[in-house]
Amino acid sequence: MKRVLKYIPVILYSALIFGISSIPGNSIPSQVSPYSLAFHFVLYFLYSLTIIYWLKNPYYSYTFGVVYAASDEIHQYFVPGRSCDPVDFTVDAIALASGILLLQLISVYKKSKIEKIE
């Protein structure tokens, strides 16, 4: 059961991203702006945390996240008033790398702290 629970956050968060990406362009601002880039960064930074919780491997987690981000941009191409934007994809990829890197740094820090205590 615990193994199945690890899938739930990434599935729900993937569905959230898909749902947001399905909103037609006339319902949201369509231009790239600092706000939209920050939104993409936060969205995919948090997504990276759910992915690494699930996969436990930074390389697989990043690959999975980048493939999902690419599929998300392709999906938006087919949503009325939306587009496939390479800038959004780049921000998504940077956010994924940032989240995974932060967790890796925290993990290394915790391990070094434990080793000093022993």
C-alpha positions in Angstrom: 0.0 0.0 0.0 2.8 2.4 0.9 4.3 1.8 -2.6 1.1 2.8 -4.3 0.8 6.0 -2.2 4.1 7.2 -3.7 2.4 7.5 -7.0 -0.5 9.7 -5.9 1.3 13.0 -5.6 2.9 12.8 -9.0 -0.3 11.6 -10.6 -2.4 14.4 -9.0 0.2 17.1 -9.8 0.5 15.9 -13.4 -3.3 16.1 -13.7 -3.2 19.6 -12.2 -0.6 20.7 -14.8 -2.7 19.1 -17.6 -5.8 20.9 -16.3 -4.1 24.3 -16.2 -2.7 23.7 -19.7 -6.2 22.9 -21.0 -7.6 26.3 -20.2 -8.2 28.2 -23.5 -6.0 31.2 -24.2 -8.9 33.7 -24.1 -9.3 32.8 -20.4 -5.8 33.6 -19.3 -3.1 36.1 -20.3 -1.3 34.6 -23.4 1.9 36.6 -23.5 5.1 35.6 -21.9 5.6 37.9 -18.9 7.7 37.8 -15.7 4.5 36.7 -13.9 3.9 33.8 -16.3 7.6 32.7 -16.1 7.5 32.8 -12.3 4.3 30.8 -12.4 5.9 28.2 -14.7 9.0 28.1 -12.4 7.1 27.5 -9.2 4.7 25.0 -10.8 7.6 22.9 -12.2 9.8 23.4 -9.1 7.1 21.8 -7.0 6.5 19.2 -9.6 10.1 18.1 -9.4 9.6 17.4 -5.7 6.8 15.1 -6.4 8.7 13.3 -9.1 11.8 12.7 -7.0 9.7 11.5 -4.1 8.3 8.9 -6.5 11.4 7.9 -8.4 14.2 8.6 -5.9 16.7 9.0 -8.7 17.7 12.5 -9.9 18.5 11.5 -13.4 15.3 9.6 -14.0 13.3 12.3 -12.2 14.7 15.1 -14.4 14.2 13.0 -17.6 10.6 12.3 -16.6 9.9 15.9 -15.8 11.4 17.3 -19.0 9.5 14.8 -21.1 6.3 15.8 -19.3 7.1 19.5 -19.8 7.7 18.9 -23.5 4.4 17.0 -23.8 2.7 19.8 -21.9 3.9 22.4 -24.4 2.8 20.2 -27.3 -0.6 19.7 -25.7 -1.0 23.5 -25.4 -0.4 23.8 -29.2 -3.8 22.1 -29.6 -5.7 24.2 -27.0 -7.5 27.2 -28.6 -5.6 30.4 -28.0 -2.5 28.6 -26.6 0.8 27.9 -28.1 3.8 25.7 -27.8 6.4 28.0 -26.3 10.1 27.2 -26.1 10.7 29.8 -23.4 8.1 28.2 -21.1 9.7 24.8 -21.7 13.1 26.2 -20.9 11.8 27.7 -17.6 10.1 24.4 -16.8 13.4 22.5 -17.4 15.4 25.0 -15.2 12.8 24.7 -12.5 12.9 20.9 -12.5 16.7 21.0 -12.3 16.6 23.5 -9.5 14.2 21.5 -7.4 16.1 18.2 -7.9 19.4 19.9 -7.3 18.1 21.5 -4.1 17.0 18.2 -2.7 20.3 16.6 -3.6 22.2 19.4 -1.8 20.0 18.9 1.3 20.6 15.2 1.2 24.4 15.6 1.0 24.3 18.2 3.8 22.2 15.9 6.0 24.6 12.9 5.3 27.7 15.0 6.1 26.1 16.3 9.3 25.2 12.7 10.4 28.8 11.5 9.7 30.2 14.3 11.8 28.0 13.2 14.8 29.1 9.6 14.5 
